[in-house]
């Protein structure tokens, strides 16, 4: 698989960053990436922030002797 960048000229035309050596009528797959500053970036950053908060360095270590009621279905 090869990845190259392309610029959208209009809704039916892409301008490739460089030529690709493919025979005529070859099939290609295009993945549309979100624009920078897109809402997706905000959600990804928020998710990462909450993961860091939940599993950060100040999170205490829990030991087996701290368990009040063991889960009988849990297996190591």
Secondary structure as UniProt FT lines:
FT   STRAND          6..10
FT   TURN            11..12
FT   STRAND          13..16
FT   TURN            24..25
FT   TURN            36..37
FT   HELIX           39..54
FT   TURN            57..58
FT   HELIX           64..66
FT   TURN            72..73
//
